[in-house]
């Protein structure tokens, strides 16, 4: 298990240098290694972009660009900012190409995109300064990353995100009672994924006409052998025809009596896909034991499905949810409990840790059955805090930020979201539990803090 050491600077917790000693733990850590990654600055009273930039020896413009700060002139006490110090940079001149720049510095286009995501969205701009490498960063492992997207994702957001992904899971195909597939508009997204060296994955889910998971639809298919055979056949045909790399089976709220039926279905799909060289990934509810009761949990047999599937996503998020009481979406203490159980019954090298990329804003007081939270992006959450001029607080147990504000009408609100601190804590669970990587729900809104942490810590597997 990694040992985490914190060297607190004379400025206190506002400036933290992260080190970690990795002792051979089964995923390529053959020797003890010490490494250093991006720094995290927590804003204190009196901080300005200029003072922060001077403290770390990097330009304010670079910090603003990399964090996509919505409030550089209105920093909030408690706000966290990722700091990466450029080492080698390149100023774009007329006639430069990505291939040419990569060759000059013996790097890859993917690495240029990861260090400069805006280039993936809009291309090269003469006069723009690109970061080729960062100082004092040594990545510790190679990980798989999966990101979920709907067909209507903003294409510039998608282009900025794809350099950080191994898989792009397209949500979602459905199916009829006779096993016919209900498709989505996916051709453009498949092509974009492949352009960036990302494997497109078809998501299959039993959804009703309103877009909700349907226990009945799944049960009907499970108990109709001909429909199930037809569905598996149609899956293989469509996956191959469209150039998908595999399937992500996202069956939630399966009836407890369909537990074995679900295992049999996953087995049938995996067997059929194995024959044509495609992968099977299964999304599983966040369980902390095999005895958990409830519609969300009982049919998701970690051990049995983990033994069959090529990879599994443990959905370690949604503790804070639309109709639930205000709390962090993914408290790290709860994530840890799920992972601690998961690795005891599933090969850790098959596990992708669920990572949230969204926030919630609850009006107060919370009334069960009446109150509903508004979903928003993490950048949007920070912007809302800045617009209301409120400080950011941080829950140490959950390792998650939050804040309170009051509307002009006098309604109190609380917002739980993620920042670079919370993402740093979450993503460091991957080597701690020797996991294969992370699955991000979802990538519809671009969150630079997530990808800054991910790319500073890990080499991301590309296809």
N, C-alpha and C positions, 0 to 999 in steps of 0.2 A: 504494500500500500504506500503511495507516495507520502513523503514527509514534507509538509509545507512550512517554509520559514519566511517570516516577514521581517524585513529590515526597515524599521520606521525611521524616517528622516528626522532631522532636528525640527522640521516644520510640523511634526506630528502626523496624524492619520490623513492629513490632506494630501500627502505625497507618499505613495507606497510603492516600493520596488518588490516585485514578486520573484521569488526564487523557489525552486523545487528540486529535491534530491530524489531521483528515481532509482529504485533498487529493483533489479531484474524481476519483472512481474509478468512475463509471458507474452508480451506483444512487441517484441523487438528490443526491449531494454536489456541488452546483453552486458552492459557495464554501468557503473554508477555515473550519473551525469548531472551536472549542475547547469541550469539554464535560466535565462532572463527574458522576459517578454515585455509587452507594452506596459506603461505605467498608467495608473488611474489617479486622476486628481479630483478630489472632492472640494467643491467651491466653499470657501469660507467668507465671512463678512469682509468686505473691502477688496475682494479679488476683482480683477478686470482681465480682459483678454490679453492686454499688454503685460500685466504683471505675471500672469500664468505662463505666457510665452517666454518671457525673460527667465523665469524660474527653471524652465526645462531646456532652454537653448534651441527653441524651434519657433518658427514664425507663427504669429496669431492667425494669419491667413491659412496656413497649413492645418492648424488645429480646427478651424472653422470648417474647412472643406471636408476633412476626414470624418468629423462628427456630424456634418450637415446641421450645425447648430441653428435652431430657429430663433435663438435669443442671445446672440453674441454681445449685444449692447445692454442686456438686461439679465445678467447671470443670476441664478438663484442659489441661495445658501443651501447646501446639501446636494446640489446637482453634480453628477459625476461626468467626467470628460476623459476620453481615452487619449493618451499621449504616446505617439510613436515618433521617434527621431529619425528623419531621413539620413541615410548614409551616402548612397550614390543616387544622383538625380540626372535627368536629361531634359533639356529645354527643346521642345518641338520646333523644328524649322520646316519651311515649305518643302514639300517633296518627301518628307519622312513617311515611312510606312511602319506598321506594327512589326512586320517580319524583319525589316531592316534594323529597327531599334533592338529587337530581341537578339539578333545576331551580334550586334555591336557589344552587348553586355553579357553574352552567353547565358541568356535567360529564356523564358518562354512567354508567349503572348498571354497565356493564362495568368502567369505571375504579374505581368504588367497590368492586366485587368483587375486582379485582386488588390494590388497596391493603389490602383487608380480607377475605381469602379465607374466614375463618370465617363471614362473613355469608352467603356463597353456600351454605354447608352448613346453617346453622341459622336464618337470618333475622335481623331486627333485634331487639335486646334493649334496652329502656329503660335508660339510664344508661351504655351502652357508648359508648366514644369511638372514632369512625371517623376514619381519615386520609383527607382529601380530596386533598391534594397533599403532596409532599415537597419540602424545601428543596434548592435547588442541583442539581436533576436536569433534564437536557435530553436527550431521547431522540434518537438519531441516525439512525434508519432505521425503515422499516416492514418487518416480516418475517412469513413464513408459519410456523406451528408445527403439527406433526402429532403426535398422541399415540396410542399403541396401547393397546387395552384388551380384556380378555376379558369375556364377558357377566356373569360373577360378580363384577365389580368392586364394592367397597363404594360404595354410592351417595353417602355423604357425601364420600368421597375424590373421586369423579367430579365432584360439584358444586363442590368447591373447585378442581378442576383445569380445568374447562371454560372459565372466564373467560380462561385463558391460551392457549387453542387456537384454531386456524383450522379444522383438521380433527380428527375423531375416527375413527381406523381401528379397526374392530371385527373382532377376530381369532377365528375365521377360518371362512369358507365353504370347503367342499371340493367334490369332484365325483366322479361315478361314471365307469365305463369308457364309458358311453354318452352322457356329457355332461349328466347330470342334476345339479343343485346339491344339496349336502348343507348345509342351513341351520343357523343358530344362533338362539338366542332373542335377538332384537335389537330388537324393537319399542320397549321401554321406553328403551333407550339412544339410539335414533334420536330419540325424542321429547325426551329430556333434552338431547341435543346441540342440537337446533333451538331449544329454550327459551333456551339461552345463546348463540345466534347462531353455532353451530359446525356445519360441514358434515359429516354422517356419510359415511364411506367404507367400502365393503365390502372386506375383505381376502379374496383368493382364493389358496389354497395347495393343492398336491398332498400331502395328508397321508394316512398309513395309519391303521389302526384304533387304533394305539397313540399317535397324535398326533405321529409323526415324519414329516419330509419324505421323500417317496417318489419316487426317480428313475424307477421303473418306472411309477407312475401317470401321471406327466407324459409319459413316452415313449409310453405306450399312447394317450393323448389326442392327442399330436402326430401320430402316424402313422395316425390314423383320421379322415379328412376329415369323415365324417358326424358323428362324436362331437364334433369340434371346432366344426363349424357349429352343432350343437345346443347346445353349451355357450355359445357367444357369444350365440345367440338367447335362451337362458334368463337369461343375465346381464343383457341389456338389459331384458327383461321384469321381472325381479325388482328391479333397481335403480330402475326407474321406479315400480313398484308400491309399493315400500317407502319411497320418497323419499330414496334415497341420492344423493349428489352425484357419485359416481364410484367407481372401483375401484382398489385397491392390489394389484398382482400381485406376490406374494411366492413366487417359485419358486426354491428353493435346492437345491443338489446336483443340478443338471440334467446329464445325461450329455453329455460333450463332443461326441459325434456329433449331439446335438440342438441345437447352437448356432443353426443357421439356422432350425430348426423353432421355436425359442423366439422368435426375432426375428419370424418370420412370424405367430406367435400374437399377440404384442404388437401387431403392425401391424393384424391383423384386429380385435382388441378395440378399439383406438384408433379405427379407422375407423368401427366400429359406434357407439361412444359419441359420437364427434364429431357424428354425425348427429342425436343427441338432446340435445346440449349438456351431456354429462357428461365428467368428466376421467379420464385414465388416468395412474396413478402406478405406477412399477416400483421395487421394492427390489433393490439390486445389492450384491454382495459387495465387501468392501474390497480393491480392486486398486491396485497401485502402478505397473503397466505392462500393456500389452496382451498380453504374452507369458507371464504367470503361468500355471503349470500346476497341475492339481489339480481335483477334482470340484467344489469350491466356486466356482472362478473361470472355467474355460475357456468355459463357455456364456454367461457374462455379458459381452457385447460392449458396452462403455461407449459407443463412438461410434455404433454402429448403433441400440441401444435408446434412447440419449439423443436421437437425431434423431427418433425416432418418438413417444416418450412425452411427455405434457404436463409431467410432473415425475418426477424420480428421487430415491430415497433412497439415499445411499451409507452403507452400514452400517459406520460407523467406530467399531466397538466389538467386544467379545468377544475381545480378545487374551488377557486373563485370563478363563478359562472353567472350567466345572465340573471337567473332567478334565485340565486343563492345569496347568502349573507356576504357582505364585503370582506374579501381577503385576497391574498396573493393568488394568481392563477396557478403558479407552480412553486409552492413553498419548498425550499430545498430540504427541509427535514422530512417532508412527505415524499419527495422524489427519492430521497435516500432509502426510505423504507421499502418502496416498490423495487428499487434496484437490488437491495439486499436480498429480498426474496427471489427476484427474477434470476439472479446469477446462480442460485442454488439448484434450479431445476431446468435452466436453459443454458446452453453453451454461450458464455459472454461474447464470443466472437461472432455470434449471430444477432446480437441485440443492438438496436438503434434506440437511443434514449430520446423520448419525446421532448421537444423544446418549443415553448410557446413564443409566438411573435404577435402578441396583441395585448391590449389593456382593457380595463373596465372602469366605468364611471357610474357610481351608485348615488342616487338621491337619498337623503337621510330624513327621518329615521327609516331604517329598513323594516319592512313589514312582509313576512313570509306570505307568498301567494299573491301579493299585490305589487311589490317593488320589482322593477326590472332595471338592469344595468345597461348602459350604452356601451357597445364595443367600439374601440378606437385603436389606432396604431400607437406604438410607443413614442414615436416622434410627435404625433398629435397630442399625446398625453403631456409631454414636456412643454409643448407650445401652449397648451391650455393652462398649465401652471404658471408660465411666464406671463400670459395675458391677465391672469388674476393676481400676479405678484406674490405668490405664496411660497414658502420654503419647502424643500423636499426632505421628507423624513425617511428613515431606513430601518426596517424591522430586522434585527440581527438574527433572530431565530429562523425566520422565513428567508432571510437574505434577499429581501425585495424592497424596493422603494414605494412610497405612497405619499399622498398629500391631501389636505382638506381645503376646500374653498367654498365661498358663498356666492350665489348668483345675485344679480341686481334685484330679483324678486324676493330675496331673502331665504332661498332654499339652500340648505347645506348639502355638500357633496363630498364624497371621498373617492379618490382614484388610486387604483393599484396598477402598477406598470412594471416594465423592466428597463434597466439601464446597463451600462458597461460593468458595473459592480456585480449586479445579479447574474448577468450572462457569464462573467468570468467565473463565478462560483458554480453555476450550473455546468458549464462546459468542462470544468476540471474534474467532474465526476466520471468522464469518459475513461481516462487512464486509471483513475482510482479503482474502478470496477472492471477494468480491462475490456471495455465494450468496443464494438465495431465502429460506432460513430453516433450520429444524431439524426433525428427526423424532425423537421421544422413544420409545425402547423401554425400558420401557413405563410406563404411568401408574397401575399397580395400587396402588402405595404412594405416599403423598403426601410429597414432598420439598420443603419450603419454600425451601431454599437455591437450588434450580434456578429456581423461579419468581420469587424475589426478584431474582436476577440478570437473568433474562430481561425482566421488566417494568421494571426500572430502566434497561436499555439500549435497549429497543426498543418501538415501537408495534406491537402484534400485530394482524395482519389478521383481521377478522371478516367473516362472510358476511351 
